Amino acid sequence: MPVRDGDGEVWAAMNVTVHAAETSVATLVNEHLPRLMRAAGEVSADWALWRSRPHAEVPRAGVPPWSAVI
């Protein structure tokens, strides 16, 4: 499942790993998928909220503040 920011851009992904011989497709779809979707949605919402807040830029050690990396 994609983890998105507030603009809908994908920044990460989440998945579930199971043993194929021990987990049916029905279990994946009916139990794991809704939980995965909910978790990815919650992380996406948190990420969007965090990105919407102002952040102070902290200079990196050993890098002069006037040398912007582009």
C-alpha positions as a Markdown table, in Angstrom:
| # | Residue | x | y | z |
|---|---|---|---|---|
| 1 | Met | 0.0 | 0.0 | 0.0 |
| 2 | Pro | 1.3 | 3.4 | -0.8 |
| 3 | Val | 2.1 | 5.9 | 1.9 |
| 4 | Arg | 1.4 | 9.4 | 0.6 |
| 5 | Asp | 1.9 | 13.0 | 1.6 |
| 6 | Gly | -0.7 | 15.7 | 1.7 |
| 7 | Asp | -0.4 | 16.3 | -2.1 |
| 8 | Gly | -0.9 | 12.6 | -2.8 |
| 9 | Glu | 2.7 | 11.9 | -3.7 |
| 10 | Val | 3.9 | 8.5 | -2.8 |
| 11 | Trp | 6.9 | 8.6 | -0.3 |
| 12 | Ala | 6.9 | 5.0 | 0.9 |
| 13 | Ala | 5.1 | 1.7 | 0.8 |
| 14 | Met | 3.8 | -0.9 | 3.3 |
| 15 | Asn | 3.2 | -4.6 | 2.8 |
| 16 | Val | 2.3 | -7.8 | 4.6 |
| 17 | Thr | 4.4 | -10.9 | 4.3 |
| 18 | Val | 2.8 | -14.3 | 5.0 |
| 19 | His | 3.7 | -17.9 | 4.4 |
| 20 | Ala | 1.8 | -18.9 | 1.2 |
| 21 | Ala | 1.2 | -22.4 | 2.3 |
| 22 | Glu | -0.4 | -21.3 | 5.6 |
| 23 | Thr | -2.4 | -18.2 | 4.5 |
| 24 | Ser | -5.3 | -18.3 | 2.1 |
| 25 | Val | -6.2 | -15.6 | -0.4 |
| 26 | Ala | -9.4 | -15.1 | 1.5 |
| 27 | Thr | -7.5 | -14.4 | 4.7 |
| 28 | Leu | -5.3 | -12.0 | 2.9 |
| 29 | Val | -8.1 | -10.1 | 1.3 |
| 30 | Asn | -10.6 | -10.2 | 4.2 |
| 31 | Glu | -8.3 | -9.8 | 7.2 |
| 32 | His | -4.9 | -8.5 | 6.3 |
| 33 | Leu | -5.8 | -6.1 | 3.4 |
| 34 | Pro | -8.2 | -4.0 | 5.5 |
| 35 | Arg | -5.7 | -3.6 | 8.3 |
| 36 | Leu | -2.9 | -2.8 | 5.8 |
| 37 | Met | -5.1 | -0.2 | 4.1 |
| 38 | Arg | -6.1 | 1.4 | 7.5 |
| 39 | Ala | -2.4 | 1.5 | 8.7 |
| 40 | Ala | -1.2 | 3.0 | 5.4 |
| 41 | Gly | -4.0 | 5.6 | 5.6 |
| 42 | Glu | -3.1 | 6.5 | 9.2 |
| 43 | Val | 0.6 | 6.8 | 8.4 |
| 44 | Ser | -0.3 | 8.9 | 5.3 |
| 45 | Ala | -2.5 | 11.2 | 7.4 |
| 46 | Asp | 0.3 | 11.6 | 10.0 |
| 47 | Trp | 2.9 | 12.3 | 7.3 |
| 48 | Ala | 0.6 | 14.9 | 5.6 |
| 49 | Leu | 0.0 | 16.6 | 9.0 |
| 50 | Trp | 3.7 | 16.7 | 9.8 |
| 51 | Arg | 4.6 | 18.1 | 6.4 |
| 52 | Ser | 2.0 | 20.8 | 6.7 |
| 53 | Arg | 3.7 | 22.2 | 9.8 |
| 54 | Pro | 6.5 | 24.8 | 9.5 |
| 55 | His | 9.9 | 23.3 | 10.1 |
| 56 | Ala | 13.2 | 25.1 | 11.0 |
| 57 | Glu | 16.0 | 24.1 | 8.8 |
| 58 | Val | 19.0 | 22.8 | 10.8 |
| 59 | Pro | 22.4 | 23.2 | 9.2 |
| 60 | Arg | 24.4 | 20.0 | 8.7 |
| 61 | Ala | 27.8 | 19.8 | 10.5 |
| 62 | Gly | 30.7 | 20.7 | 8.2 |
| 63 | Val | 28.5 | 22.2 | 5.5 |
| 64 | Pro | 28.7 | 26.0 | 5.2 |
| 65 | Pro | 25.2 | 27.5 | 5.3 |
| 66 | Trp | 25.8 | 29.4 | 2.0 |
| 67 | Ser | 26.6 | 26.1 | 0.0 |
| 68 | Ala | 23.1 | 25.0 | -1.0 |
| 69 | Val | 22.9 | 21.5 | -2.5 |
| 70 | Ile | 20.6 | 21.4 | -5.5 |
